[in-house]
Amino acid sequence: MSINWKLILQSSISIVSAIILIHQIHDLIPKKKENTEHDDSDLTLLSPRTRGIESQIGNTPLIEIKSLSKLTGCKIYAKLELTNPGGSAKDRVALAIIRENEKLGNLTPNNGDIIFEGTSGSTGISFALLANALGYTAHICLPDDTSSEKLQLLTALGAELEPVKPASIVDPNQYTNAARLGAELINNNSEDNRSAIFANQFENDYNWRIHYTTTGPEIYRQMNGDIDVFINGSGTGGTIAGVGKYLYEKNSNVKVILSDPQGSGLSNRINYGVMYDSVEKEGTRRRHQVDTLVEGIGLNRLTHNFKQGEPYIHEAIRVTDLQALKMAKYLCINDGLFWGSSSAINCVAAVKTALKYGPGQKIVIIACDSGSRHLSKFWKQASEINNDITLDDILESN
């Protein structure tokens, strides 16, 4: 009796096909949830597991500020740099500076090496956090009128603090110069086996470059390339330079706008080509940088980082302390956004820009840090503003 192999093969193929079809139909049938209290489909997109706090720097969210969009007819978005582990965009800069110095052999983990920096707060916090995570010591020189919240946080993080009197950059005891000197003393001491670097955020080329390679591309991708205006203030100038340069190169029609606090000379530089007027000259103001409540932005000298972005800045908008205070309170009451002074200034500039260029604009600002770092100074005054504050009240303030 001969075996019909062809018939057997055809029958086998039919059986396999039937099994596959049954599985496909089974997958289409809704399955009963074993535990309706834990439905994974309700979760937002989760990031993968990573290693170390430094791995969580960057890739920050972008949200629409609903109240500002509704009242201006534009779409106003905020890049939440305050969600970085250290609470600000300075995490990106601090990590970039540390990694590059490791590559150059200037820093070795767990060798007692020290990172010196002069800062009014946020950058020091970023360096203190990362120094702990990566095996270094952070030595922070800062003005002695820095908000108590930042001082307490730096102390809690175990940083070495060196408060100095507010002074002009030409003063050898100014906080930036004090940090430079501290690093030099260690490196010039033949009996000290440690190494030290002066991070020098204002002049360090790695500052603007990390925003050019990360923050700018993130914003462009999150906006699907559809962005009309980018707004930010300038402390070191790194963020507006890096992001502004990247966005301009992707689309030269994007307007890059500087938001600047009262007393700063940078808005004069952009709008009129002069750095400061007589009342803003170095050494004549009550604070170390500019005569304002705002910490972190505003300057009366040109840094290396700012110069890299200056050709791409379309215009500058000056914002008063009162406008910033009112905007901070407005955002908190209307959107639940408890932000610091720099973020408030950016939002005032965004509203002014929306009204100037008309509805339909897509505007992105940087939400720099939380209001929790400004409780004893900026928010002490902002909290006194009435809850019924309106945008008209903000814009009419001088």
C-alpha positions in Angstrom: 0.0 0.0 0.0 1.6 3.3 -1.1 1.5 6.4 1.1 0.1 9.6 -0.5 2.6 12.1 0.9 1.1 14.9 -1.0 -2.2 14.4 0.7 -0.6 14.2 4.1 1.3 17.4 3.5 -1.8 19.3 2.4 -3.7 18.0 5.5 -0.9 19.1 7.8 -0.8 22.6 6.3 -4.5 22.9 6.8 -4.3 21.9 10.4 -1.5 24.4 11.2 -3.5 27.1 9.4 -6.5 26.3 11.5 -4.6 26.5 14.7 -3.1 29.9 13.8 -6.6 31.2 12.9 -8.0 30.0 16.2 -5.2 31.8 18.1 -5.9 35.0 16.2 -9.6 34.9 16.9 -8.8 34.2 20.6 -6.6 37.3 20.8 -9.4 39.5 19.4 -11.9 38.4 22.2 -11.8 41.0 25.1 -10.3 39.4 28.2 -11.8 39.7 31.6 -9.6 41.8 33.9 -8.4 39.9 36.8 -7.9 43.1 38.9 -9.7 46.2 37.7 -7.9 48.4 40.2 -4.6 48.0 38.4 -5.1 48.7 34.7 -1.8 49.3 32.9 -3.6 51.0 30.0 -4.3 53.9 32.4 -0.6 54.6 32.9 1.1 57.4 31.0 4.2 56.5 28.9 6.9 55.2 31.3 10.6 55.7 30.9 12.8 52.5 31.1 14.8 51.6 34.1 18.1 53.5 34.3 21.1 53.6 36.6 22.1 56.6 38.8 20.5 60.0 39.2 22.6 61.4 36.4 20.7 59.2 33.9 17.6 61.2 34.7 18.9 64.5 33.5 17.3 65.9 30.3 14.3 64.6 28.3 12.1 66.9 30.3 8.3 67.3 29.7 6.7 70.1 27.6 3.3 71.4 28.7 0.8 73.9 27.5 0.1 76.8 29.9 -3.7 76.7 29.4 -4.7 80.0 30.9 -2.1 82.0 28.9 -3.0 80.2 25.6 -6.8 80.8 26.2 -6.4 84.5 26.8 -3.9 85.3 24.1 -5.2 83.1 21.2 -1.7 81.6 20.9 -0.3 78.3 22.1 2.1 79.0 24.9 4.2 76.0 26.1 6.7 75.5 28.9 9.7 73.2 28.8 9.8 71.9 32.4 13.5 72.1 33.2 12.5 72.2 36.8 11.8 68.5 36.6 15.5 67.7 36.3 16.8 65.8 39.5 18.5 69.0 40.7 15.5 71.1 39.9 16.8 73.2 37.0 18.4 73.2 33.6 21.8 73.6 35.3 21.9 69.9 35.8 22.6 69.5 32.1 25.5 72.0 32.3 27.0 70.5 35.4 27.0 67.0 34.1 28.5 68.1 30.8 31.3 70.0 32.5 32.1 67.0 34.8 32.1 64.4 32.0 34.3 66.5 29.8 36.8 67.1 32.6 36.8 63.4 33.3 37.7 62.8 29.6 40.5 65.3 29.9 41.9 63.7 33.0 41.2 66.8 35.2 38.8 64.8 37.5 39.0 61.3 38.9 36.1 59.9 40.8 36.5 59.0 44.5 40.0 60.6 44.6 39.0 63.6 46.7 38.9 65.9 43.7 37.0 69.2 44.1 34.7 71.1 41.8 34.7 74.9 42.4 32.0 77.1 41.1 30.8 80.6 41.6 27.0 80.8 41.5 23.9 82.5 42.9 22.3 79.1 43.6 20.9 76.7 41.0 24.2 75.7 39.4 25.7 75.1 42.8 22.8 72.8 43.7 23.4 70.8 40.4 27.1 70.4 41.1 26.5 69.5 44.7 24.0 66.8 43.7 26.2 65.3 41.0 29.4 65.6 43.0 27.7 63.3 45.6 26.5 60.9 42.8 29.8 60.8 40.9 32.4 60.8 43.7 33.5 64.4 44.1 33.3 67.4 46.5 31.5 70.6 45.4 32.9 73.9 46.7 30.4 76.6 46.0 31.2 80.4 46.2 28.1 82.5 46.3 26.8 85.9 47.3 25.9 86.1 51.0 22.4 87.5 50.1 21.4 84.3 48.2 18.0 83.1 49.3 18.0 81.0 52.4 16.2 78.1 50.7 19.2 77.7 48.3 21.7 78.0 51.1 19.9 75.4 53.2 19.6 73.0 50.3 23.3 73.3 49.5 24.1 72.7 53.1 21.9 69.6 53.2 23.6 68.3 50.1 27.0 68.5 51.9 28.6 71.1 49.7 31.4 73.3 51.0 30.0 76.8 51.1 32.0 80.0 50.8 29.6 83.0 51.0 31.1 86.3 49.9 29.9 89.9 49.8 28.1 90.9 46.6 30.6 92.7 44.3 31.3 93.6 40.7 33.1 91.0 38.5 36.2 93.2 38.5 36.5 92.7 42.3 38.9 89.8 43.1 36.6 88.8 45.9 33.5 88.5 43.7 32.1 85.0 44.0 33.2 83.8 40.5 36.8 85.1 41.1 36.8 83.5 44.6 35.9 80.1 43.0 38.7 80.4 40.4 41.2 81.3 43.1 40.2 78.3 45.2 40.8 75.8 42.4 44.2 77.4 41.6 45.4 77.2 45.2 44.8 73.4 45.2 46.3 72.7 41.8 49.4 74.9 42.6 50.0 73.1 45.9 52.6 70.3 45.2 51.8 68.7 48.6 48.1 68.3 47.7 47.4 65.1 45.8 43.8 66.2 44.9 42.8 67.9 41.6 40.4 70.8 41.3 38.6 72.4 38.5 36.9 75.8 38.2 33.7 75.0 36.4 33.4 78.6 35.1 29.8 78.3 33.9 29.7 81.8 32.5 32.6 81.3 30.1 32.6 77.5 29.7 32.0 76.4 26.1 30.4 73.2 27.3 27.5 75.2 28.7 25.8 76.4 25.5 26.9 73.3 23.6 24.9 70.9 25.9 21.8 72.9 25.2 22.5 72.9 21.5 22.8 69.1 21.5 20.0 68.2 24.0 17.6 70.9 25.0 17.1 72.4 21.6 16.5 69.1 19.8 14.1 68.0 22.5 12.0 71.1 22.1 12.0 70.8 18.3 11.0 67.1 18.5 8.3 67.8 21.1 6.8 70.6 19.0 7.1 68.4 15.8 9.1 71.2 14.3 6.2 73.6 14.5 7.4 76.5 16.7 7.3 80.3 16.0 9.0 81.7 19.1 11.4 80.6 21.8 11.8 82.8 24.9 14.2 82.7 27.8 16.3 84.9 30.1 20.0 84.9 30.3 22.2 84.2 33.3 25.2 82.6 31.8 23.6 82.8 28.4 24.0 79.0 27.8 20.4 78.0 27.4 19.2 80.8 25.1 22.4 80.5 23.1 22.3 76.7 22.6 18.6 76.4 22.1 18.3 79.5 20.0 21.1 78.5 17.7 19.7 75.0 17.2 16.1 76.3 16.5 17.4 79.0 14.1 19.4 76.5 12.2 16.4 74.3 11.8 14.1 77.2 10.8 15.4 80.7 10.4 11.9 82.1 10.8 11.8 81.1 14.5 12.0 84.2 16.7 14.4 83.9 19.6 13.5 86.5 22.3 15.4 87.4 25.4 13.4 88.1 28.5 15.3 90.4 30.8 14.7 91.7 34.4 14.9 95.3 35.4 18.4 96.6 35.9 20.0 94.2 33.5 21.8 95.6 30.5 21.3 92.6 28.1 18.0 93.9 26.8 19.7 97.2 25.9 22.4 95.3 24.2 20.0 93.4 22.0 17.5 96.2 21.2 19.9 99.2 21.0 23.4 97.9 20.8 24.6 99.3 24.1 25.3 97.3 27.2 23.9 99.5 30.0 22.9 103.0 31.0 24.4 105.1 33.7 22.1 103.7 36.5 23.0 100.1 35.6 26.8 100.4 35.5 28.8 97.7 37.4 29.3 98.6 41.0 26.3 101.0 41.3 23.6 98.6 42.1 22.4 97.1 45.4 22.9 93.4 44.3 25.8 91.5 42.8 24.3 91.4 39.3 21.3 93.7 38.8 18.9 95.8 40.9 16.1 93.2 40.9 14.4 90.6 43.1 15.1 88.0 40.4 17.9 85.5 40.9 19.6 83.6 38.1 19.1 85.9 35.1 20.1 89.4 34.2 23.7 90.7 33.7 25.7 93.7 32.8 28.5 92.1 31.0 28.8 89.9 28.0 29.7 86.3 28.7 31.2 83.9 26.2 28.0 81.8 26.2 25.8 84.8 25.6 28.0 85.9 22.7 27.4 82.5 21.0 23.7 83.1 21.0 23.6 86.8 20.4 23.4 86.6 16.5 20.3 84.5 16.8 18.3 86.7 19.2 15.6 88.6 17.4 14.7 91.0 20.2 14.6 91.5 24.0 11.7 92.2 26.3 12.3 93.9 29.7 10.1 92.8 32.6 9.7 94.6 35.9 9.8 92.9 39.3 6.2 93.8 39.9 5.1 92.2 36.6 7.1 89.1 37.5 5.6 88.9 41.0 2.1 89.3 39.6 2.6 86.7 36.9 4.0 84.2 39.4 0.9 84.5 41.5 -1.4 84.4 38.4 0.2 81.1 37.2 -0.1 79.6 40.7 -3.8 80.5 41.1 -5.0 79.8 37.5 -2.8 76.9 36.4 -1.4 75.4 39.6 2.1 76.2 38.5 4.3 77.2 41.4 7.3 78.6 39.6 10.3 80.8 40.4 11.0 84.3 39.3 12.9 83.5 36.0 9.9 81.4 34.8 7.5 84.2 35.7 9.6 86.7 33.7 9.6 84.3 30.7 5.8 84.1 30.9 5.3 87.9 31.0 7.5 88.1 27.9 5.5 85.3 26.2 2.2 87.2 26.8 3.7 90.4 25.4 5.0 88.6 22.4 1.6 86.9 21.8 -0.1 90.2 21.9 2.5 91.9 19.6 2.5 89.3 16.9 -1.1 88.2 17.1 -3.0 84.9 17.6 -1.9 81.6 16.3 1.7 81.8 17.4 3.3 78.7 19.0 5.5 80.0 21.8 7.9 78.0 24.0 9.4 79.2 27.2 11.7 77.6 29.8 10.2 76.8 33.2 13.5 77.2 35.0 12.9 76.2 38.7 10.3 75.9 41.4 8.9 78.6 43.6 10.1 76.6 46.6 13.6 78.0 46.0 12.3 81.5 46.3 10.0 81.5 49.3 12.0 83.9 51.6 12.5 86.6 48.9 10.5 86.6 45.7 7.5 84.6 46.9 7.4 86.4 50.2 6.1 89.4 48.1 4.3 87.4 45.4 2.1 85.7 48.1 0.7 89.0 49.2 -0.8 89.7 45.7 -4.6 89.1 45.5 -5.8 85.9 44.1 -8.1 87.7 41.6 -5.0 89.0 39.6 -5.7 89.3 35.9 -3.4 89.5 32.8 -4.4 93.2 32.4 -3.2 93.8 35.9 0.1 92.2 35.1 0.7 94.1 31.8 -0.3 97.5 33.3 2.3 97.1 36.1 5.6 99.1 35.9 
